[in-house]
């Protein structure tokens, strides 16, 4: 578990505003854990908009909390 990336904060919701907030925080040096109720949106966001960033995906609330 020591090798897992750790987030500075987490955000729930990957609609337009959530995605932009996450990318903005990433641009300002924060590592953000992203969660969405529809899990496929997390994978799509990481593969597209957040590709090459330090954004960490989570597929459950428990996983999100464990990555903080």
Gaussian input, Z-matrix of N, CA and C with variables (Angstrom, degrees):
# hf/3-21g

backbone

0 1
 N
 C     1     B1
 C     2     B2     1     A1
 N     3     B3     2     A2     1     D1
 C     4     B4     3     A3     2     D2
 C     5     B5     4     A4     3     D3
 N     6     B6     5     A5     4     D4
 C     7     B7     6     A6     5     D5
 C     8     B8     7     A7     6     D6
 N     9     B9     8     A8     7     D7
 C    10    B10     9     A9     8     D8
 C    11    B11    10    A10     9     D9
 N    12    B12    11    A11    10    D10
 C    13    B13    12    A12    11    D11
 C    14    B14    13    A13    12    D12
 N    15    B15    14    A14    13    D13
 C    16    B16    15    A15    14    D14
 C    17    B17    16    A16    15    D15
 N    18    B18    17    A17    16    D16
 C    19    B19    18    A18    17    D17
 C    20    B20    19    A19    18    D18
 N    21    B21    20    A20    19    D19
 C    22    B22    21    A21    20    D20
 C    23    B23    22    A22    21    D21
 N    24    B24    23    A23    22    D22
 C    25    B25    24    A24    23    D23
 C    26    B26    25    A25    24    D24
 N    27    B27    26    A26    25    D25
 C    28    B28    27    A27    26    D26
 C    29    B29    28    A28    27    D27
 N    30    B30    29    A29    28    D28
 C    31    B31    30    A30    29    D29
 C    32    B32    31    A31    30    D30
 N    33    B33    32    A32    31    D31
 C    34    B34    33    A33    32    D32
 C    35    B35    34    A34    33    D33
 N    36    B36    35    A35    34    D34
 C    37    B37    36    A36    35    D35
 C    38    B38    37    A37    36    D36
 N    39    B39    38    A38    37    D37
 C    40    B40    39    A39    38    D38
 C    41    B41    40    A40    39    D39
 N    42    B42    41    A41    40    D40
 C    43    B43    42    A42    41    D41
 C    44    B44    43    A43    42    D42
 N    45    B45    44    A44    43    D43
 C    46    B46    45    A45    44    D44
 C    47    B47    46    A46    45    D45
 N    48    B48    47    A47    46    D46
 C    49    B49    48    A48    47    D47
 C    50    B50    49    A49    48    D48
 N    51    B51    50    A50    49    D49
 C    52    B52    51    A51    50    D50
 C    53    B53    52    A52    51    D51
 N    54    B54    53    A53    52    D52
 C    55    B55    54    A54    53    D53
 C    56    B56    55    A55    54    D54
 N    57    B57    56    A56    55    D55
 C    58    B58    57    A57    56    D56
 C    59    B59    58    A58    57    D57
 N    60    B60    59    A59    58    D58
 C    61    B61    60    A60    59    D59
 C    62    B62    61    A61    60    D60
 N    63    B63    62    A62    61    D61
 C    64    B64    63    A63    62    D62
 C    65    B65    64    A64    63    D63
 N    66    B66    65    A65    64    D64
 C    67    B67    66    A66    65    D65
 C    68    B68    67    A67    66    D66
 N    69    B69    68    A68    67    D67
 C    70    B70    69    A69    68    D68
 C    71    B71    70    A70    69    D69
 N    72    B72    71    A71    70    D70
 C    73    B73    72    A72    71    D71
 C    74    B74    73    A73    72    D72
 N    75    B75    74    A74    73    D73
 C    76    B76    75    A75    74    D74
 C    77    B77    76    A76    75    D75
 N    78    B78    77    A77    76    D76
 C    79    B79    78    A78    77    D77
 C    80    B80    79    A79    78    D78
 N    81    B81    80    A80    79    D79
 C    82    B82    81    A81    80    D80
 C    83    B83    82    A82    81    D81
 N    84    B84    83    A83    82    D82
 C    85    B85    84    A84    83    D83
 C    86    B86    85    A85    84    D84
 N    87    B87    86    A86    85    D85
 C    88    B88    87    A87    86    D86
 C    89    B89    88    A88    87    D87
 N    90    B90    89    A89    88    D88
 C    91    B91    90    A90    89    D89
 C    92    B92    91    A91    90    D90
 N    93    B93    92    A92    91    D91
 C    94    B94    93    A93    92    D92
 C    95    B95    94    A94    93    D93
 N    96    B96    95    A95    94    D94
 C    97    B97    96    A96    95    D95
 C    98    B98    97    A97    96    D96
 N    99    B99    98    A98    97    D97
 C   100   B100    99    A99    98    D98
 C   101   B101   100   A100    99    D99
 N   102   B102   101   A101   100   D100
 C   103   B103   102   A102   101   D101
 C   104   B104   103   A103   102   D102
 N   105   B105   104   A104   103   D103
 C   106   B106   105   A105   104   D104
 C   107   B107   106   A106   105   D105
 N   108   B108   107   A107   106   D106
 C   109   B109   108   A108   107   D107
 C   110   B110   109   A109   108   D108
 N   111   B111   110   A110   109   D109
 C   112   B112   111   A111   110   D110
 C   113   B113   112   A112   111   D111
 N   114   B114   113   A113   112   D112
 C   115   B115   114   A114   113   D113
 C   116   B116   115   A115   114   D114
 N   117   B117   116   A116   115   D115
 C   118   B118   117   A117   116   D116
 C   119   B119   118   A118   117   D117
 N   120   B120   119   A119   118   D118
 C   121   B121   120   A120   119   D119
 C   122   B122   121   A121   120   D120
 N   123   B123   122   A122   121   D121
 C   124   B124   123   A123   122   D122
 C   125   B125   124   A124   123   D123
 N   126   B126   125   A125   124   D124
 C   127   B127   126   A126   125   D125
 C   128   B128   127   A127   126   D126
 N   129   B129   128   A128   127   D127
 C   130   B130   129   A129   128   D128
 C   131   B131   130   A130   129   D129
 N   132   B132   131   A131   130   D130
 C   133   B133   132   A132   131   D131
 C   134   B134   133   A133   132   D132
 N   135   B135   134   A134   133   D133
 C   136   B136   135   A135   134   D134
 C   137   B137   136   A136   135   D135
 N   138   B138   137   A137   136   D136
 C   139   B139   138   A138   137   D137
 C   140   B140   139   A139   138   D138
 N   141   B141   140   A140   139   D139
 C   142   B142   141   A141   140   D140
 C   143   B143   142   A142   141   D141
 N   144   B144   143   A143   142   D142
 C   145   B145   144   A144   143   D143
 C   146   B146   145   A145   144   D144
 N   147   B147   146   A146   145   D145
 C   148   B148   147   A147   146   D146
 C   149   B149   148   A148   147   D147
 N   150   B150   149   A149   148   D148
 C   151   B151   150   A150   149   D149
 C   152   B152   151   A151   150   D150
 N   153   B153   152   A152   151   D151
 C   154   B154   153   A153   152   D152
 C   155   B155   154   A154   153   D153
 N   156   B156   155   A155   154   D154
 C   157   B157   156   A156   155   D155
 C   158   B158   157   A157   156   D156
 N   159   B159   158   A158   157   D157
 C   160   B160   159   A159   158   D158
 C   161   B161   160   A160   159   D159
 N   162   B162   161   A161   160   D160
 C   163   B163   162   A162   161   D161
 C   164   B164   163   A163   162   D162
 N   165   B165   164   A164   163   D163
 C   166   B166   165   A165   164   D164
 C   167   B167   166   A166   165   D165
 N   168   B168   167   A167   166   D166
 C   169   B169   168   A168   167   D167
 C   170   B170   169   A169   168   D168
 N   171   B171   170   A170   169   D169
 C   172   B172   171   A171   170   D170
 C   173   B173   172   A172   171   D171
 N   174   B174   173   A173   172   D172
 C   175   B175   174   A174   173   D173
 C   176   B176   175   A175   174   D174
 N   177   B177   176   A176   175   D175
 C   178   B178   177   A177   176   D176
 C   179   B179   178   A178   177   D177
 N   180   B180   179   A179   178   D178
 C   181   B181   180   A180   179   D179
 C   182   B182   181   A181   180   D180
 N   183   B183   182   A182   181   D181
 C   184   B184   183   A183   182   D182
 C   185   B185   184   A184   183   D183
 N   186   B186   185   A185   184   D184
 C   187   B187   186   A186   185   D185
 C   188   B188   187   A187   186   D186
 N   189   B189   188   A188   187   D187
 C   190   B190   189   A189   188   D188
 C   191   B191   190   A190   189   D189
 N   192   B192   191   A191   190   D190
 C   193   B193   192   A192   191   D191
 C   194   B194   193   A193   192   D192
 N   195   B195   194   A194   193   D193
 C   196   B196   195   A195   194   D194
 C   197   B197   196   A196   195   D195
 N   198   B198   197   A197   196   D196
 C   199   B199   198   A198   197   D197
 C   200   B200   199   A199   198   D198
 N   201   B201   200   A200   199   D199
 C   202   B202   201   A201   200   D200
 C   203   B203   202   A202   201   D201

   B1=1.4410
   B2=1.5245
   B3=1.2936
   B4=1.4592
   B5=1.5236
   B6=1.3314
   B7=1.4527
   B8=1.5209
   B9=1.3338
   B10=1.4557
   B11=1.5206
   B12=1.3390
   B13=1.4635
   B14=1.5210
   B15=1.3092
   B16=1.4602
   B17=1.5184
   B18=1.3223
   B19=1.4508
   B20=1.5157
   B21=1.3267
   B22=1.4631
   B23=1.5189
   B24=1.3295
   B25=1.4563
   B26=1.5100
   B27=1.3276
   B28=1.4627
   B29=1.5144
   B30=1.3246
   B31=1.4556
   B32=1.5165
   B33=1.3217
   B34=1.4576
   B35=1.5189
   B36=1.3159
   B37=1.4591
   B38=1.5117
   B39=1.3176
   B40=1.4576
   B41=1.5251
   B42=1.3268
   B43=1.4622
   B44=1.5295
   B45=1.3013
   B46=1.4670
   B47=1.5261
   B48=1.3240
   B49=1.4670
   B50=1.5241
   B51=1.3236
   B52=1.4590
   B53=1.5189
   B54=1.3224
   B55=1.4626
   B56=1.5226
   B57=1.3287
   B58=1.4620
   B59=1.5253
   B60=1.3249
   B61=1.4666
   B62=1.5261
   B63=1.3238
   B64=1.4680
   B65=1.5242
   B66=1.3235
   B67=1.4652
   B68=1.5244
   B69=1.3323
   B70=1.4645
   B71=1.5210
   B72=1.3254
   B73=1.4690
   B74=1.5239
   B75=1.3362
   B76=1.4615
   B77=1.5270
   B78=1.3120
   B79=1.4725
   B80=1.5239
   B81=1.3378
   B82=1.4631
   B83=1.5268
   B84=1.3380
   B85=1.4565
   B86=1.5136
   B87=1.3241
   B88=1.4634
   B89=1.5241
   B90=1.3243
   B91=1.4566
   B92=1.5220
   B93=1.3270
   B94=1.4609
   B95=1.5231
   B96=1.3310
   B97=1.4605
   B98=1.5263
   B99=1.3252
   B100=1.4623
   B101=1.5232
   B102=1.3430
   B103=1.4637
   B104=1.5142
   B105=1.3143
   B106=1.4558
   B107=1.5209
   B108=1.3204
   B109=1.4622
   B110=1.5311
   B111=1.3207
   B112=1.4606
   B113=1.5225
   B114=1.3193
   B115=1.4652
   B116=1.5263
   B117=1.3159
   B118=1.4678
   B119=1.5257
   B120=1.3370
   B121=1.4707
   B122=1.5245
   B123=1.3271
   B124=1.4704
   B125=1.5247
   B126=1.3238
   B127=1.4635
   B128=1.5251
   B129=1.3356
   B130=1.4649
   B131=1.5244
   B132=1.3287
   B133=1.4663
   B134=1.5268
   B135=1.3293
   B136=1.4666
   B137=1.5321
   B138=1.3270
   B139=1.4639
   B140=1.5255
   B141=1.3349
   B142=1.4665
   B143=1.5257
   B144=1.3143
   B145=1.4726
   B146=1.5253
   B147=1.3210
   B148=1.4732
   B149=1.5292
   B150=1.3201
   B151=1.4685
   B152=1.5302
   B153=1.3289
   B154=1.4557
   B155=1.5177
   B156=1.3332
   B157=1.4657
   B158=1.5233
   B159=1.3346
   B160=1.4663
   B161=1.5268
   B162=1.3319
   B163=1.4616
   B164=1.5233
   B165=1.3302
   B166=1.4646
   B167=1.5246
   B168=1.3030
   B169=1.4562
   B170=1.5162
   B171=1.3244
   B172=1.4651
   B173=1.5222
   B174=1.3315
   B175=1.4572
   B176=1.5198
   B177=1.3229
   B178=1.4656
   B179=1.5229
   B180=1.3189
   B181=1.4679
   B182=1.5273
   B183=1.3334
   B184=1.4683
   B185=1.5253
   B186=1.3246
   B187=1.4658
   B188=1.5258
   B189=1.3292
   B190=1.4604
   B191=1.5266
   B192=1.3114
   B193=1.4656
   B194=1.5249
   B195=1.3265
   B196=1.4685
   B197=1.5246
   B198=1.3214
   B199=1.4636
   B200=1.5255
   B201=1.3117
   B202=1.4721
   B203=1.5052
   A1=111.12
   A2=118.77
   A3=121.22
   A4=111.61
   A5=117.67
   A6=120.89
   A7=113.49
   A8=117.46
   A9=120.18
   A10=109.98
   A11=116.77
   A12=118.55
   A13=110.56
   A14=116.51
   A15=121.77
   A16=109.48
   A17=115.86
   A18=120.93
   A19=111.67
   A20=114.88
   A21=121.34
   A22=110.66
   A23=116.10
   A24=121.67
   A25=108.52
   A26=115.98
   A27=120.89
   A28=109.56
   A29=114.98
   A30=120.57
   A31=108.56
   A32=115.87
   A33=122.09
   A34=108.00
   A35=116.15
   A36=121.35
   A37=112.37
   A38=116.21
   A39=120.69
   A40=112.73
   A41=116.07
   A42=118.85
   A43=106.42
   A44=117.90
   A45=121.59
   A46=111.75
   A47=118.04
   A48=120.38
   A49=111.41
   A50=117.60
   A51=120.60
   A52=112.20
   A53=116.51
   A54=120.00
   A55=110.88
   A56=116.71
   A57=119.98
   A58=112.25
   A59=117.74
   A60=120.54
   A61=110.44
   A62=116.51
   A63=120.76
   A64=110.86
   A65=117.00
   A66=120.15
   A67=111.43
   A68=117.41
   A69=120.95
   A70=110.78
   A71=117.20
   A72=120.16
   A73=110.38
   A74=116.85
   A75=120.85
   A76=110.36
   A77=116.82
   A78=121.11
   A79=112.34
   A80=116.53
   A81=121.32
   A82=112.56
   A83=116.73
   A84=120.95
   A85=116.95
   A86=117.86
   A87=120.27
   A88=110.26
   A89=115.68
   A90=121.17
   A91=106.59
   A92=116.18
   A93=121.70
   A94=109.86
   A95=115.61
   A96=121.74
   A97=106.87
   A98=116.78
   A99=122.28
   A100=110.62
   A101=115.46
   A102=121.31
   A103=108.85
   A104=115.97
   A105=122.28
   A106=108.14
   A107=115.78
   A108=120.72
   A109=111.24
   A110=117.08
   A111=121.66
   A112=107.11
   A113=115.94
   A114=122.28
   A115=112.44
   A116=117.79
   A117=119.95
   A118=111.82
   A119=117.87
   A120=120.56
   A121=111.35
   A122=117.02
   A123=120.69
   A124=109.21
   A125=116.50
   A126=120.91
   A127=111.47
   A128=117.31
   A129=121.07
   A130=111.32
   A131=116.84
   A132=121.71
   A133=110.81
   A134=116.64
   A135=120.08
   A136=111.70
   A137=116.91
   A138=120.83
   A139=112.93
   A140=116.52
   A141=119.48
   A142=111.10
   A143=117.02
   A144=121.76
   A145=113.47
   A146=117.56
   A147=120.53
   A148=112.94
   A149=117.16
   A150=120.28
   A151=109.49
   A152=115.88
   A153=120.97
   A154=114.70
   A155=117.35
   A156=121.40
   A157=109.65
   A158=116.02
   A159=121.12
   A160=111.71
   A161=117.68
   A162=121.56
   A163=108.70
   A164=115.63
   A165=123.19
   A166=108.20
   A167=117.42
   A168=121.15
   A169=112.09
   A170=115.31
   A171=121.87
   A172=108.18
   A173=116.38
   A174=121.19
   A175=113.34
   A176=117.68
   A177=121.75
   A178=108.19
   A179=115.39
   A180=119.68
   A181=109.60
   A182=116.57
   A183=120.02
   A184=111.05
   A185=116.68
   A186=120.22
   A187=110.60
   A188=116.72
   A189=120.83
   A190=110.68
   A191=116.29
   A192=120.99
   A193=110.71
   A194=117.12
   A195=119.88
   A196=112.44
   A197=117.64
   A198=121.42
   A199=113.04
   A200=116.22
   A201=120.09
   A202=110.54
   D1=-23.20
   D2=-179.72
   D3=-65.85
   D4=-23.42
   D5=-178.95
   D6=-86.95
   D7=-10.30
   D8=179.86
   D9=-70.99
   D10=139.67
   D11=176.77
   D12=-64.56
   D13=144.12
   D14=-179.88
   D15=-114.45
   D16=136.34
   D17=179.42
   D18=-90.20
   D19=152.01
   D20=174.03
   D21=-79.74
   D22=-33.72
   D23=179.57
   D24=-157.06
   D25=169.88
   D26=-178.96
   D27=-128.75
   D28=154.47
   D29=176.97
   D30=-137.21
   D31=134.46
   D32=178.33
   D33=-104.90
   D34=126.09
   D35=176.51
   D36=113.61
   D37=114.90
   D38=-177.14
   D39=-114.42
   D40=37.42
   D41=169.09
   D42=-75.84
   D43=-173.01
   D44=-174.55
   D45=-55.11
   D46=-47.59
   D47=-177.88
   D48=-65.42
   D49=-43.41
   D50=-179.97
   D51=-62.47
   D52=-42.87
   D53=178.65
   D54=-62.13
   D55=-45.32
   D56=-179.10
   D57=-66.46
   D58=-37.69
   D59=176.44
   D60=-62.38
   D61=-45.24
   D62=-179.96
   D63=-61.89
   D64=-46.90
   D65=-179.07
   D66=-65.29
   D67=-36.49
   D68=177.90
   D69=-66.00
   D70=-45.06
   D71=178.80
   D72=-63.87
   D73=-38.66
   D74=176.87
   D75=-61.82
   D76=-42.91
   D77=178.91
   D78=-62.37
   D79=-24.79
   D80=179.77
   D81=-96.99
   D82=16.17
   D83=171.17
   D84=94.28
   D85=4.42
   D86=179.47
   D87=-93.69
   D88=144.16
   D89=172.58
   D90=-96.56
   D91=119.71
   D92=-173.75
   D93=-110.95
   D94=137.28
   D95=172.78
   D96=-95.75
   D97=124.25
   D98=-176.06
   D99=-106.86
   D100=132.99
   D101=176.45
   D102=-134.37
   D103=146.18
   D104=173.78
   D105=-142.32
   D106=145.19
   D107=179.99
   D108=-57.95
   D109=-40.19
   D110=174.14
   D111=-87.44
   D112=102.75
   D113=-170.27
   D114=-59.16
   D115=-33.85
   D116=-178.76
   D117=-61.29
   D118=-27.35
   D119=177.82
   D120=-66.73
   D121=-31.96
   D122=177.13
   D123=-64.00
   D124=-49.61
   D125=-179.16
   D126=-63.03
   D127=-41.94
   D128=178.68
   D129=-63.59
   D130=-43.36
   D131=179.94
   D132=-62.23
   D133=-44.15
   D134=179.97
   D135=-66.56
   D136=-33.92
   D137=-178.10
   D138=-79.54
   D139=-23.81
   D140=-175.33
   D141=-113.61
   D142=-88.20
   D143=-172.63
   D144=-59.76
   D145=-37.25
   D146=-175.63
   D147=-98.38
   D148=9.97
   D149=-179.83
   D150=-61.49
   D151=132.35
   D152=179.27
   D153=83.43
   D154=6.61
   D155=177.78
   D156=-104.07
   D157=-179.68
   D158=177.18
   D159=-96.16
   D160=15.36
   D161=179.56
   D162=-67.05
   D163=136.07
   D164=-179.59
   D165=-109.87
   D166=131.61
   D167=178.44
   D168=-91.55
   D169=150.32
   D170=175.58
   D171=-135.78
   D172=140.10
   D173=-178.35
   D174=-103.49
   D175=2.46
   D176=175.53
   D177=-155.08
   D178=162.34
   D179=177.36
   D180=-62.64
   D181=-41.57
   D182=-179.91
   D183=-61.40
   D184=-42.86
   D185=178.28
   D186=-64.57
   D187=-40.61
   D188=179.03
   D189=-59.26
   D190=-47.70
   D191=-179.00
   D192=-64.51
   D193=-38.26
   D194=-179.04
   D195=-67.44
   D196=-19.83
   D197=-179.04
   D198=-92.56
   D199=5.16
   D200=177.28
   D201=-93.69

